[in-house]
Amino acid sequence: MDEEEGEVEEDTKPKLGWANLPDVCLRQVFWWLRDRDRVKAALVCRHWHHIMRSPSLWRVRNFNFSGRISRTRRSALETAVCYAKTYGAYLEDLEIRFSHPLNSLVARRFQQTLRTFLAALRKTGGQLRRLTVNHMALDRAAWCRSVRNSLVRSLAFYLRREGSRLGYLSLRGARLNLPQGLEVLEAVAAAQQHIHLGRRPGITHLNLEDFFSQPLAVFVSPAFPQVMNRFQGLCTLTLNYSCLSDELLAALSAACRSLGGGGSLQTFTVRCHIHEPHIQVVWGDAWFHLAQHCPDLRVQITVERILDVDKLGRILLREIPLRLLSLTSCYFSEQDWSAKPALTSLVPCYRSCLQKLTLDLNNSHESVDEELLEVVLLCSRLVYLKVWAFLDISFLDRLLQKRLEKKIILRTIKVRIYTNKYETQDEDGQLEEVYSRYRQLINSELHYLAISYPML
């Protein structure tokens, strides 16, 4: 009897082990495996093979196309095509990153693989919702004209046929010429047209940063505002300042109105670099009307290496509902340039709306401590401050004291204090003393980082 009872107790014990894991747990484990490991796991048993065919395992995929072709192992190009043919029907979020092709032969293989990959996706009838194709850099010498044209045609054809389901599209770093860029955007707009006829937004997030080749003055083209007017559901838009014009802002205003405000633009990010055309005049009225038609509009502007205050003044107009501003001089310094006019006359224009401020200044020839502290005190909604500059450590002490007295509402403070010395032990010691004095404030209310950095 005792033996029989022991056998019954053993049978009633819950069975443990991989074979008895619930399906939801198996899917969670398999989600972290690489493709080669998934293939091996699918051969373990019929149950695992069935679980491995779950759509949730194949909805998100990243491919990194290397600029070199390996002869010893299967390349990412072949893997991508195989993936599209086998699991393309499940794919919803796709990201393709390009490394610069080593030569024209590799560039041609890129083009042929992308054409085959997109054709396989079409045949599987996938439901792609997010598409990211970053850093193609088609203006590089390795991309000869015929290969570049073929790649653009393949991409435009796919977007025209399958782009109606897309809600997110990023073509950052494509660097197309104007006709090719307009061809791709026309294809996307055409695919979205029937969605707009049903009064529903299509693509809500569009990233066109460095979409056009850097030297192009896109703002002179009347075709670009016309095609952008067809994107009627945009919530987030990113592009370069070389694309900006009064006509574009008017087109975006009209596109928002056409959906009755349901798809109003909310986040508009503009990047401006010194090597891009930025001489155009954009009137403040154009920004004012766009802000009127998009009441939730938040503009984010990044300016790199444009140091002249007159040029900055043409870019940073007071009518812009600016939420984030980033001014960067990188490692370049000019003795006749001063950051003070921007800090005293331009940034304070946004005292009632600016929430995030990022500064990277090589100001070794001047002190901006007082001006910067005054800006922080003036901007009543500023919650994020990131500064890389030559500063005195007493600036940080005073800044934290103002925060302790609740005269400012900063929640994030990131400071890199440049110094002209190789050794920074003295500065590090002073920063440690500042942290000790405000330890309770920093630990309870702030995201805080402060370091010294030799700038030689």
Salt bridges, closest charged atoms under 4 A:
ASP23 OD1 - HIS47 NE2 3.05
ASP35 OD2 - ARG61 NH1 2.66
ASP37 OD2 - ARG34 NE 3.31
GLU92 OE2 - ARG59 NE 3.82
ASP93 OD2 - ARG130 NE 3.29
GLU95 OE2 - ARG97 NH1 3.09
ASP139 OD1 - ARG175 NH1 3.99
GLU162 OE1 - ARG165 NH1 3.25
GLU186 OE1 - ARG230 NH1 2.43
GLU209 OE1 - ARG172 NE 3.72
GLU209 OE2 - ARG271 NE 3.54
ASP210 OD1 - ARG271 NH1 3.28
GLU276 OE2 - ARG271 NH1 2.89
GLU304 OE2 - ARG271 NE 3.53
GLU304 OE1 - HIS273 NE2 3.75
GLU370 OE2 - ARG398 NH1 2.87
GLU371 OE2 - LYS340 NZ 3.97
ASP397 OD2 - ARG437 NH2 3.46
GLU405 OE1 - LYS407 NZ 3.38
GLU427 OE2 - LYS421 NZ 2.89
GLU445 OE1 - ARG403 NH2 3.09
